[in-house]
Amino acid sequence: MSEITKIQLGQNGPMVSKLGLGCMRMSSVWGGPTPDETESIASIKI
């Protein structure tokens, strides 16, 4: 397995992963059915 690339936030910020989790669909703001909150929380905890 390869390592996840990390970048620094700003000049003095922390090193963070370039890989992110898009969470737009975890909100009902964008239309469509209301998401299952339990499933959304489980996705974040994995």
mmCIF entry with sequence, helices, sheets and N, C-alpha, C, O atoms, coordinates in Angstrom:
data_MODEL
# 
_entry.id   MODEL 
# 
_entity.id                         1 
_entity.type                       polymer 
_entity.pdbx_number_of_molecules   1 
# 
_entity_poly.entity_id                      1 
_entity_poly.type                           'polypeptide(L)' 
_entity_poly.nstd_linkage                   no 
_entity_poly.nstd_monomer                   no 
_entity_poly.pdbx_seq_one_letter_code       MSEITKIQLGQNGPMVSKLGLGCMRMSSVWGGPTPDETESIASIKI 
_entity_poly.pdbx_seq_one_letter_code_can   MSEITKIQLGQNGPMVSKLGLGCMRMSSVWGGPTPDETESIASIKI 
_entity_poly.pdbx_strand_id                 A 
# 
loop_
_entity_poly_seq.entity_id 
_entity_poly_seq.num 
_entity_poly_seq.mon_id 
_entity_poly_seq.hetero 
1 1  MET n 
1 2  SER n 
1 3  GLU n 
1 4  ILE n 
1 5  THR n 
1 6  LYS n 
1 7  ILE n 
1 8  GLN n 
1 9  LEU n 
1 10 GLY n 
1 11 GLN n 
1 12 ASN n 
1 13 GLY n 
1 14 PRO n 
1 15 MET n 
1 16 VAL n 
1 17 SER n 
1 18 LYS n 
1 19 LEU n 
1 20 GLY n 
1 21 LEU n 
1 22 GLY n 
1 23 CYS n 
1 24 MET n 
1 25 ARG n 
1 26 MET n 
1 27 SER n 
1 28 SER n 
1 29 VAL n 
1 30 TRP n 
1 31 GLY n 
1 32 GLY n 
1 33 PRO n 
1 34 THR n 
1 35 PRO n 
1 36 ASP n 
1 37 GLU n 
1 38 THR n 
1 39 GLU n 
1 40 SER n 
1 41 ILE n 
1 42 ALA n 
1 43 SER n 
1 44 ILE n 
1 45 LYS n 
1 46 ILE n 
# 
_struct_asym.id          A 
_struct_asym.entity_id   1 
# 
loop_
_struct_conf.conf_type_id 
_struct_conf.id 
_struct_conf.pdbx_PDB_helix_id 
_struct_conf.beg_label_comp_id 
_struct_conf.beg_label_asym_id 
_struct_conf.beg_label_seq_id 
_struct_conf.pdbx_beg_PDB_ins_code 
_struct_conf.end_label_comp_id 
_struct_conf.end_label_asym_id 
_struct_conf.end_label_seq_id 
_struct_conf.pdbx_end_PDB_ins_code 
_struct_conf.beg_auth_comp_id 
_struct_conf.beg_auth_asym_id 
_struct_conf.beg_auth_seq_id 
_struct_conf.end_auth_comp_id 
_struct_conf.end_auth_asym_id 
_struct_conf.end_auth_seq_id 
_struct_conf.pdbx_PDB_helix_class 
_struct_conf.details 
_struct_conf.pdbx_PDB_helix_length 
HELX_P HELX_P1 AA1 MET A 24 ? MET A 26 ? MET A 24 MET A 26 5 ? 3 
HELX_P HELX_P2 AA2 SER A 28 ? TRP A 30 ? SER A 28 TRP A 30 5 ? 3 
HELX_P HELX_P3 AA3 GLU A 37 ? LYS A 45 ? GLU A 37 LYS A 45 1 ? 9 
# 
_struct_conf_type.id          HELX_P 
_struct_conf_type.criteria    ? 
_struct_conf_type.reference   ? 
# 
_struct_sheet.id               AA1 
_struct_sheet.type             ? 
_struct_sheet.number_strands   2 
_struct_sheet.details          ? 
# 
_struct_sheet_order.sheet_id     AA1 
_struct_sheet_order.range_id_1   1 
_struct_sheet_order.range_id_2   2 
_struct_sheet_order.offset       ? 
_struct_sheet_order.sense        anti-parallel 
# 
loop_
_struct_sheet_range.sheet_id 
_struct_sheet_range.id 
_struct_sheet_range.beg_label_comp_id 
_struct_sheet_range.beg_label_asym_id 
_struct_sheet_range.beg_label_seq_id 
_struct_sheet_range.pdbx_beg_PDB_ins_code 
_struct_sheet_range.end_label_comp_id 
_struct_sheet_range.end_label_asym_id 
_struct_sheet_range.end_label_seq_id 
_struct_sheet_range.pdbx_end_PDB_ins_code 
_struct_sheet_range.beg_auth_comp_id 
_struct_sheet_range.beg_auth_asym_id 
_struct_sheet_range.beg_auth_seq_id 
_struct_sheet_range.end_auth_comp_id 
_struct_sheet_range.end_auth_asym_id 
_struct_sheet_range.end_auth_seq_id 
AA1 1 LYS A 6  ? GLN A 8  ? LYS A 6  GLN A 8  
AA1 2 MET A 15 ? SER A 17 ? MET A 15 SER A 17 
# 
loop_
_atom_site.group_PDB 
_atom_site.id 
_atom_site.type_symbol 
_atom_site.label_atom_id 
_atom_site.label_alt_id 
_atom_site.label_comp_id 
_atom_site.label_asym_id 
_atom_site.label_entity_id 
_atom_site.label_seq_id 
_atom_site.pdbx_PDB_ins_code 
_atom_site.Cartn_x 
_atom_site.Cartn_y 
_atom_site.Cartn_z 
_atom_site.occupancy 
_atom_site.B_iso_or_equiv 
_atom_site.pdbx_formal_charge 
_atom_site.auth_seq_id 
_atom_site.auth_comp_id 
_atom_site.auth_asym_id 
_atom_site.auth_atom_id 
_atom_site.pdbx_PDB_model_num 
ATOM 1   N N  . MET A 1 1  ? 0.848   -1.177 0.000  1.00 0.00 ? 1  MET A N  1 
ATOM 2   C CA . MET A 1 1  ? 0.000   0.000  0.000  1.00 0.00 ? 1  MET A CA 1 
ATOM 3   C C  . MET A 1 1  ? 0.896   1.243  0.000  1.00 0.00 ? 1  MET A C  1 
ATOM 4   O O  . MET A 1 1  ? 1.909   1.280  0.698  1.00 0.00 ? 1  MET A O  1 
ATOM 5   N N  . SER A 1 2  ? 0.526   2.242  -0.770 1.00 0.00 ? 2  SER A N  1 
ATOM 6   C CA . SER A 1 2  ? 1.336   3.454  -0.832 1.00 0.00 ? 2  SER A CA 1 
ATOM 7   C C  . SER A 1 2  ? 0.915   4.451  0.244  1.00 0.00 ? 2  SER A C  1 
ATOM 8   O O  . SER A 1 2  ? -0.207  4.409  0.749  1.00 0.00 ? 2  SER A O  1 
ATOM 9   N N  . GLU A 1 3  ? 1.830   5.338  0.578  1.00 0.00 ? 3  GLU A N  1 
ATOM 10  C CA . GLU A 1 3  ? 1.546   6.359  1.589  1.00 0.00 ? 3  GLU A CA 1 
ATOM 11  C C  . GLU A 1 3  ? 0.675   7.459  0.999  1.00 0.00 ? 3  GLU A C  1 
ATOM 12  O O  . GLU A 1 3  ? 0.742   7.739  -0.198 1.00 0.00 ? 3  GLU A O  1 
ATOM 13  N N  . ILE A 1 4  ? -0.132  8.073  1.834  1.00 0.00 ? 4  ILE A N  1 
ATOM 14  C CA . ILE A 1 4  ? -0.966  9.192  1.411  1.00 0.00 ? 4  ILE A CA 1 
ATOM 15  C C  . ILE A 1 4  ? -0.109  10.451 1.419  1.00 0.00 ? 4  ILE A C  1 
ATOM 16  O O  . ILE A 1 4  ? 0.577   10.736 2.401  1.00 0.00 ? 4  ILE A O  1 
ATOM 17  N N  . THR A 1 5  ? -0.149  11.199 0.328  1.00 0.00 ? 5  THR A N  1 
ATOM 18  C CA . THR A 1 5  ? 0.609   12.432 0.213  1.00 0.00 ? 5  THR A CA 1 
ATOM 19  C C  . THR A 1 5  ? 0.081   13.467 1.207  1.00 0.00 ? 5  THR A C  1 
ATOM 20  O O  . THR A 1 5  ? -1.129  13.620 1.377  1.00 0.00 ? 5  THR A O  1 
ATOM 21  N N  . LYS A 1 6  ? 0.999   14.170 1.854  1.00 0.00 ? 6  LYS A N  1 
ATOM 22  C CA . LYS A 1 6  ? 0.616   15.222 2.803  1.00 0.00 ? 6  LYS A CA 1 
ATOM 23  C C  . LYS A 1 6  ? 1.128   16.563 2.319  1.00 0.00 ? 6  LYS A C  1 
ATOM 24  O O  . LYS A 1 6  ? 2.149   16.643 1.635  1.00 0.00 ? 6  LYS A O  1 
ATOM 25  N N  . ILE A 1 7  ? 0.406   17.624 2.681  1.00 0.00 ? 7  ILE A N  1 
ATOM 26  C CA . ILE A 1 7  ? 0.798   18.987 2.351  1.00 0.00 ? 7  ILE A CA 1 
ATOM 27  C C  . ILE A 1 7  ? 0.722   19.837 3.623  1.00 0.00 ? 7  ILE A C  1 
ATOM 28  O O  . ILE A 1 7  ? 0.038   19.478 4.581  1.00 0.00 ? 7  ILE A O  1 
ATOM 29  N N  . GLN A 1 8  ? 1.425   20.952 3.619  1.00 0.00 ? 8  GLN A N  1 
ATOM 30  C CA . GLN A 1 8  ? 1.385   21.855 4.759  1.00 0.00 ? 8  GLN A CA 1 
ATOM 31  C C  . GLN A 1 8  ? 0.362   22.942 4.497  1.00 0.00 ? 8  GLN A C  1 
ATOM 32  O O  . GLN A 1 8  ? 0.322   23.512 3.407  1.00 0.00 ? 8  GLN A O  1 
ATOM 33  N N  . LEU A 1 9  ? -0.462  23.231 5.486  1.00 0.00 ? 9  LEU A N  1 
ATOM 34  C CA . LEU A 1 9  ? -1.448  24.306 5.372  1.00 0.00 ? 9  LEU A CA 1 
ATOM 35  C C  . LEU A 1 9  ? -0.767  25.628 5.698  1.00 0.00 ? 9  LEU A C  1 
ATOM 36  O O  . LEU A 1 9  ? -0.346  25.849 6.833  1.00 0.00 ? 9  LEU A O  1 
ATOM 37  N N  . GLY A 1 10 ? -0.661  26.494 4.716  1.00 0.00 ? 10 GLY A N  1 
ATOM 38  C CA . GLY A 1 10 ? -0.006  27.779 4.929  1.00 0.00 ? 10 GLY A CA 1 
ATOM 39  C C  . GLY A 1 10 ? 1.492   27.611 5.127  1.00 0.00 ? 10 GLY A C  1 
ATOM 40  O O  . GLY A 1 10 ? 2.043   26.543 4.860  1.00 0.00 ? 10 GLY A O  1 
ATOM 41  N N  . GLN A 1 11 ? 2.153   28.667 5.596  1.00 0.00 ? 11 GLN A N  1 
ATOM 42  C CA . GLN A 1 11 ? 3.606   28.611 5.796  1.00 0.00 ? 11 GLN A CA 1 
ATOM 43  C C  . GLN A 1 11 ? 3.988   27.922 7.093  1.00 0.00 ? 11 GLN A C  1 
ATOM 44  O O  . GLN A 1 11 ? 5.046   27.296 7.169  1.00 0.00 ? 11 GLN A O  1 
ATOM 45  N N  . ASN A 1 12 ? 3.143   28.025 8.119  1.00 0.00 ? 12 ASN A N  1 
ATOM 46  C CA . ASN A 1 12 ? 3.483   27.461 9.429  1.00 0.00 ? 12 ASN A CA 1 
ATOM 47  C C  . ASN A 1 12 ? 2.420   26.485 9.932  1.00 0.00 ? 12 ASN A C  1 
ATOM 48  O O  . ASN A 1 12 ? 2.442   26.090 11.098 1.00 0.00 ? 12 ASN A O  1 
ATOM 49  N N  . GLY A 1 13 ? 1.504   26.103 9.071  1.00 0.00 ? 13 GLY A N  1 
ATOM 50  C CA . GLY A 1 13 ? 0.403   25.257 9.492  1.00 0.00 ? 13 GLY A CA 1 
ATOM 51  C C  . GLY A 1 13 ? 0.774   23.793 9.612  1.00 0.00 ? 13 GLY A C  1 
ATOM 52  O O  . GLY A 1 13 ? 1.906   23.405 9.322  1.00 0.00 ? 13 GLY A O  1 
ATOM 53  N N  . PRO A 1 14 ? -0.174  22.987 10.036 1.00 0.00 ? 14 PRO A N  1 
ATOM 54  C CA . PRO A 1 14 ? 0.072   21.557 10.216 1.00 0.00 ? 14 PRO A CA 1 
ATOM 55  C C  . PRO A 1 14 ? 0.159   20.829 8.877  1.00 0.00 ? 14 PRO A C  1 
ATOM 56  O O  . PRO A 1 14 ? -0.318  21.322 7.855  1.00 0.00 ? 14 PRO A O  1 
ATOM 57  N N  . MET A 1 15 ? 0.770   19.661 8.903  1.00 0.00 ? 15 MET A N  1 
ATOM 58  C CA . MET A 1 15 ? 0.810   18.773 7.746  1.00 0.00 ? 15 MET A CA 1 
ATOM 59  C C  . MET A 1 15 ? -0.494  17.983 7.743  1.00 0.00 ? 15 MET A C  1 
ATOM 60  O O  . MET A 1 15 ? -0.869  17.386 8.752  1.00 0.00 ? 15 MET A O  1 
ATOM 61  N N  . VAL A 1 16 ? -1.177  17.982 6.611  1.00 0.00 ? 16 VAL A N  1 
ATOM 62  C CA . VAL A 1 16 ? -2.453  17.276 6.506  1.00 0.00 ? 16 VAL A CA 1 
ATOM 63  C C  . VAL A 1 16 ? -2.471  16.424 5.240  1.00 0.00 ? 16 VAL A C  1 
ATOM 64  O O  . VAL A 1 16 ? -1.711  16.669 4.303  1.00 0.00 ? 16 VAL A O  1 
ATOM 65  N N  . SER A 1 17 ? -3.331  15.440 5.225  1.00 0.00 ? 17 SER A N  1 
ATOM 66  C CA . SER A 1 17 ? -3.479  14.561 4.075  1.00 0.00 ? 17 SER A CA 1 
ATOM 67  C C  . SER A 1 17 ? -4.114  15.315 2.915  1.00 0.00 ? 17 SER A C  1 
ATOM 68  O O  . SER A 1 17 ? -4.979  16.164 3.129  1.00 0.00 ? 17 SER A O  1 
ATOM 69  N N  . LYS A 1 18 ? -3.686  15.009 1.666  1.00 0.00 ? 18 LYS A N  1 
ATOM 70  C CA . LYS A 1 18 ? -4.326  15.590 0.490  1.00 0.00 ? 18 LYS A CA 1 
ATOM 71  C C  . LYS A 1 18 ? -5.683  14.945 0.241  1.00 0.00 ? 18 LYS A C  1 
ATOM 72  O O  . LYS A 1 18 ? -6.535  15.517 -0.439 1.00 0.00 ? 18 LYS A O  1 
ATOM 73  N N  . LEU A 1 19 ? -5.879  13.761 0.790  1.00 0.00 ? 19 LEU A N  1 
ATOM 74  C CA . LEU A 1 19 ? -7.122  13.030 0.619  1.00 0.00 ? 19 LEU A CA 1 
ATOM 75  C C  . LEU A 1 19 ? -8.181  13.618 1.544  1.00 0.00 ? 19 LEU A C  1 
ATOM 76  O O  . LEU A 1 19 ? -7.923  13.817 2.732  1.00 0.00 ? 19 LEU A O  1 
ATOM 77  N N  . GLY A 1 20 ? -9.359  13.896 1.016  1.00 0.00 ? 20 GLY A N  1 
ATOM 78  C CA . GLY A 1 20 ? -10.414 14.476 1.828  1.00 0.00 ? 20 GLY A CA 1 
ATOM 79  C C  . GLY A 1 20 ? -11.729 13.739 1.669  1.00 0.00 ? 20 GLY A C  1 
ATOM 80  O O  . GLY A 1 20 ? -11.879 12.905 0.775  1.00 0.00 ? 20 GLY A O  1 
ATOM 81  N N  . LEU A 1 21 ? -12.657 14.041 2.517  1.00 0.00 ? 21 LEU A N  1 
ATOM 82  C CA . LEU A 1 21 ? -13.987 13.438 2.468  1.00 0.00 ? 21 LEU A CA 1 
ATOM 83  C C  . LEU A 1 21 ? -14.987 14.538 2.138  1.00 0.00 ? 21 LEU A C  1 
ATOM 84  O O  . LEU A 1 21 ? -15.152 15.481 2.911  1.00 0.00 ? 21 LEU A O  1 
ATOM 85  N N  . GLY A 1 22 ? -15.648 14.423 1.005  1.00 0.00 ? 22 GLY A N  1 
ATOM 86  C CA . GLY A 1 22 ? -16.681 15.389 0.644  1.00 0.00 ? 22 GLY A CA 1 
ATOM 87  C C  . GLY A 1 22 ? -17.954 15.097 1.437  1.00 0.00 ? 22 GLY A C  1 
ATOM 88  O O  . GLY A 1 22 ? -18.451 13.971 1.432  1.00 0.00 ? 22 GLY A O  1 
ATOM 89  N N  . CYS A 1 23 ? -18.464 16.091 2.099  1.00 0.00 ? 23 CYS A N  1 
ATOM 90  C CA . CYS A 1 23 ? -19.605 15.869 2.993  1.00 0.00 ? 23 CYS A CA 1 
ATOM 91  C C  . CYS A 1 23 ? -20.872 16.605 2.551  1.00 0.00 ? 23 CYS A C  1 
ATOM 92  O O  . CYS A 1 23 ? -21.819 16.716 3.330  1.00 0.00 ? 23 CYS A O  1 
ATOM 93  N N  . MET A 1 24 ? -20.905 17.111 1.308  1.00 0.00 ? 24 MET A N  1 
ATOM 94  C CA . MET A 1 24 ? -22.086 17.855 0.855  1.00 0.00 ? 24 MET A CA 1 
ATOM 95  C C  . MET A 1 24 ? -23.363 17.031 0.975  1.00 0.00 ? 24 MET A C  1 
ATOM 96  O O  . MET A 1 24 ? -24.398 17.561 1.379  1.00 0.00 ? 24 MET A O  1 
ATOM 97  N N  . ARG A 1 25 ? -23.311 15.762 0.637  1.00 0.00 ? 25 ARG A N  1 
ATOM 98  C CA . ARG A 1 25 ? -24.510 14.929 0.647  1.00 0.00 ? 25 ARG A CA 1 
ATOM 99  C C  . ARG A 1 25 ? -24.908 14.500 2.054  1.00 0.00 ? 25 ARG A C  1 
ATOM 100 O O  . ARG A 1 25 ? -25.921 13.823 2.231  1.00 0.00 ? 25 ARG A O  1 
ATOM 101 N N  . MET A 1 26 ? -24.130 14.884 3.044  1.00 0.00 ? 26 MET A N  1 
ATOM 102 C CA . MET A 1 26 ? -24.504 14.596 4.428  1.00 0.00 ? 26 MET A CA 1 
ATOM 103 C C  . MET A 1 26 ? -25.399 15.703 4.971  1.00 0.00 ? 26 MET A C  1 
ATOM 104 O O  . MET A 1 26 ? -25.718 15.723 6.160  1.00 0.00 ? 26 MET A O  1 
ATOM 105 N N  . SER A 1 27 ? -25.799 16.614 4.107  1.00 0.00 ? 27 SER A N  1 
ATOM 106 C CA . SER A 1 27 ? -26.656 17.724 4.486  1.00 0.00 ? 27 SER A CA 1 
ATOM 107 C C  . SER A 1 27 ? -27.866 17.764 3.561  1.00 0.00 ? 27 SER A C  1 
ATOM 108 O O  . SER A 1 27 ? -27.755 17.441 2.378  1.00 0.00 ? 27 SER A O  1 
ATOM 109 N N  . SER A 1 28 ? -28.998 18.150 4.080  1.00 0.00 ? 28 SER A N  1 
ATOM 110 C CA . SER A 1 28 ? -30.195 18.255 3.246  1.00 0.00 ? 28 SER A CA 1 
ATOM 111 C C  . SER A 1 28 ? -30.267 19.608 2.531  1.00 0.00 ? 28 SER A C  1 
ATOM 112 O O  . SER A 1 28 ? -31.212 19.862 1.783  1.00 0.00 ? 28 SER A O  1 
ATOM 113 N N  . VAL A 1 29 ? -29.281 20.470 2.756  1.00 0.00 ? 29 VAL A N  1 
ATOM 114 C CA . VAL A 1 29 ? -29.265 21.797 2.143  1.00 0.00 ? 29 VAL A CA 1 
ATOM 115 C C  . VAL A 1 29 ? -29.248 21.713 0.620  1.00 0.00 ? 29 VAL A C  1 
ATOM 116 O O  . VAL A 1 29 ? -29.824 22.571 -0.048 1.00 0.00 ? 29 VAL A O  1 
ATOM 117 N N  . TRP A 1 30 ? -28.603 20.700 0.067  1.00 0.00 ? 30 TRP A N  1 
ATOM 118 C CA . TRP A 1 30 ? -28.413 20.579 -1.374 1.00 0.00 ? 30 TRP A CA 1 
ATOM 119 C C  . TRP A 1 30 ? -29.562 19.876 -2.071 1.00 0.00 ? 30 TRP A C  1 
ATOM 120 O O  . TRP A 1 30 ? -29.422 19.515 -3.240 1.00 0.00 ? 30 TRP A O  1 
ATOM 121 N N  . GLY A 1 31 ? -30.677 19.668 -1.420 1.00 0.00 ? 31 GLY A N  1 
ATOM 122 C CA . GLY A 1 31 ? -31.834 19.030 -2.043 1.00 0.00 ? 31 GLY A CA 1 
ATOM 123 C C  . GLY A 1 31 ? -31.755 17.520 -1.952 1.00 0.00 ? 31 GLY A C  1 
ATOM 124 O O  . GLY A 1 31 ? -30.780 16.956 -1.455 1.00 0.00 ? 31 GLY A O  1 
ATOM 125 N N  . GLY A 1 32 ? -32.786 16.892 -2.433 1.00 0.00 ? 32 GLY A N  1 
ATOM 126 C CA . GLY A 1 32 ? -32.836 15.436 -2.377 1.00 0.00 ? 32 GLY A CA 1 
ATOM 127 C C  . GLY A 1 32 ? -33.333 14.970 -1.028 1.00 0.00 ? 32 GLY A C  1 
ATOM 128 O O  . GLY A 1 32 ? -33.722 15.777 -0.183 1.00 0.00 ? 32 GLY A O  1 
ATOM 129 N N  . PRO A 1 33 ? -33.320 13.664 -0.830 1.00 0.00 ? 33 PRO A N  1 
ATOM 130 C CA . PRO A 1 33 ? -33.828 13.126 0.429  1.00 0.00 ? 33 PRO A CA 1 
ATOM 131 C C  . PRO A 1 33 ? -32.942 13.527 1.612  1.00 0.00 ? 33 PRO A C  1 
ATOM 132 O O  . PRO A 1 33 ? -31.744 13.756 1.448  1.00 0.00 ? 33 PRO A O  1 
ATOM 133 N N  . THR A 1 34 ? -33.531 13.609 2.783  1.00 0.00 ? 34 THR A N  1 
ATOM 134 C CA . THR A 1 34 ? -32.776 13.919 3.984  1.00 0.00 ? 34 THR A CA 1 
ATOM 135 C C  . THR A 1 34 ? -31.861 12.737 4.289  1.00 0.00 ? 34 THR A C  1 
ATOM 136 O O  . THR A 1 34 ? -32.330 11.604 4.393  1.00 0.00 ? 34 THR A O  1 
ATOM 137 N N  . PRO A 1 35 ? -30.564 12.989 4.433  1.00 0.00 ? 35 PRO A N  1 
ATOM 138 C CA . PRO A 1 35 ? -29.628 11.891 4.676  1.00 0.00 ? 35 PRO A CA 1 
ATOM 139 C C  . PRO A 1 35 ? -29.832 11.261 6.049  1.00 0.00 ? 35 PRO A C  1 
ATOM 140 O O  . PRO A 1 35 ? -30.326 11.898 6.980  1.00 0.00 ? 35 PRO A O  1 
ATOM 141 N N  . ASP A 1 36 ? -29.442 10.000 6.150  1.00 0.00 ? 36 ASP A N  1 
ATOM 142 C CA . ASP A 1 36 ? -29.509 9.271  7.416  1.00 0.00 ? 36 ASP A CA 1 
ATOM 143 C C  . ASP A 1 36 ? -28.333 9.716  8.287  1.00 0.00 ? 36 ASP A C  1 
ATOM 144 O O  . ASP A 1 36 ? -27.179 9.436  7.962  1.00 0.00 ? 36 ASP A O  1 
ATOM 145 N N  . GLU A 1 37 ? -28.621 10.400 9.380  1.00 0.00 ? 37 GLU A N  1 
ATOM 146 C CA . GLU A 1 37 ? -27.564 10.946 10.234 1.00 0.00 ? 37 GLU A CA 1 
ATOM 147 C C  . GLU A 1 37 ? -26.669 9.844  10.798 1.00 0.00 ? 37 GLU A C  1 
ATOM 148 O O  . GLU A 1 37 ? -25.456 10.029 10.903 1.00 0.00 ? 37 GLU A O  1 
ATOM 149 N N  . THR A 1 38 ? -27.246 8.712  11.157 1.00 0.00 ? 38 THR A N  1 
ATOM 150 C CA . THR A 1 38 ? -26.464 7.607  11.704 1.00 0.00 ? 38 THR A CA 1 
ATOM 151 C C  . THR A 1 38 ? -25.448 7.105  10.679 1.00 0.00 ? 38 THR A C  1 
ATOM 152 O O  . THR A 1 38 ? -24.301 6.825  11.026 1.00 0.00 ? 38 THR A O  1 
ATOM 153 N N  . GLU A 1 39 ? -25.865 6.994  9.430  1.00 0.00 ? 39 GLU A N  1 
ATOM 154 C CA . GLU A 1 39 ? -24.966 6.542  8.368  1.00 0.00 ? 39 GLU A CA 1 
ATOM 155 C C  . GLU A 1 39 ? -23.875 7.576  8.104  1.00 0.00 ? 39 GLU A C  1 
ATOM 156 O O  . GLU A 1 39 ? -22.723 7.212  7.870  1.00 0.00 ? 39 GLU A O  1 
ATOM 157 N N  . SER A 1 40 ? -24.224 8.855  8.138  1.00 0.00 ? 40 SER A N  1 
ATOM 158 C CA . SER A 1 40 ? -23.231 9.916  7.926  1.00 0.00 ? 40 SER A CA 1 
ATOM 159 C C  . SER A 1 40 ? -22.160 9.892  9.014  1.00 0.00 ? 40 SER A C  1 
ATOM 160 O O  . SER A 1 40 ? -20.970 10.016 8.722  1.00 0.00 ? 40 SER A O  1 
ATOM 161 N N  . ILE A 1 41 ? -22.576 9.734  10.250 1.00 0.00 ? 41 ILE A N  1 
ATOM 162 C CA . ILE A 1 41 ? -21.623 9.691  11.377 1.00 0.00 ? 41 ILE A CA 1 
ATOM 163 C C  . ILE A 1 41 ? -20.729 8.461  11.261 1.00 0.00 ? 41 ILE A C  1 
ATOM 164 O O  . ILE A 1 41 ? -19.528 8.539  11.517 1.00 0.00 ? 41 ILE A O  1 
ATOM 165 N N  . ALA A 1 42 ? -21.307 7.330  10.878 1.00 0.00 ? 42 ALA A N  1 
ATOM 166 C CA . ALA A 1 42 ? -20.514 6.096  10.712 1.00 0.00 ? 42 ALA A CA 1 
ATOM 167 C C  . ALA A 1 42 ? -19.459 6.281  9.633  1.00 0.00 ? 42 ALA A C  1 
ATOM 168 O O  . ALA A 1 42 ? -18.344 5.781  9.777  1.00 0.00 ? 42 ALA A O  1 
ATOM 169 N N  . SER A 1 43 ? -19.787 6.992  8.545  1.00 0.00 ? 43 SER A N  1 
ATOM 170 C CA . SER A 1 43 ? -18.815 7.225  7.470  1.00 0.00 ? 43 SER A CA 1 
ATOM 171 C C  . SER A 1 43 ? -17.630 8.042  7.939  1.00 0.00 ? 43 SER A C  1 
ATOM 172 O O  . SER A 1 43 ? -16.498 7.790  7.525  1.00 0.00 ? 43 SER A O  1 
ATOM 173 N N  . ILE A 1 44 ? -17.875 9.014  8.794  1.00 0.00 ? 44 ILE A N  1 
ATOM 174 C CA . ILE A 1 44 ? -16.810 9.870  9.300  1.00 0.00 ? 44 ILE A CA 1 
ATOM 175 C C  . ILE A 1 44 ? -15.913 9.107  10.269 1.00 0.00 ? 44 ILE A C  1 
ATOM 176 O O  . ILE A 1 44 ? -14.702 9.325  10.296 1.00 0.00 ? 44 ILE A O  1 
ATOM 177 N N  . LYS A 1 45 ? -16.498 8.215  11.061 1.00 0.00 ? 45 LYS A N  1 
ATOM 178 C CA . LYS A 1 45 ? -15.742 7.472  12.077 1.00 0.00 ? 45 LYS A CA 1 
ATOM 179 C C  . LYS A 1 45 ? -14.864 6.372  11.506 1.00 0.00 ? 45 LYS A C  1 
ATOM 180 O O  . LYS A 1 45 ? -13.973 5.882  12.199 1.00 0.00 ? 45 LYS A O  1 
ATOM 181 N N  . ILE A 1 46 ? -15.089 5.973  10.266 1.00 0.00 ? 46 ILE A N  1 
ATOM 182 C CA . ILE A 1 46 ? -14.299 4.866  9.685  1.00 0.00 ? 46 ILE A CA 1 
ATOM 183 C C  . ILE A 1 46 ? -12.881 5.297  9.459  1.00 0.00 ? 46 ILE A C  1 
ATOM 184 O O  . ILE A 1 46 ? -12.066 4.510  8.979  1.00 0.00 ? 46 ILE A O  1 
# 
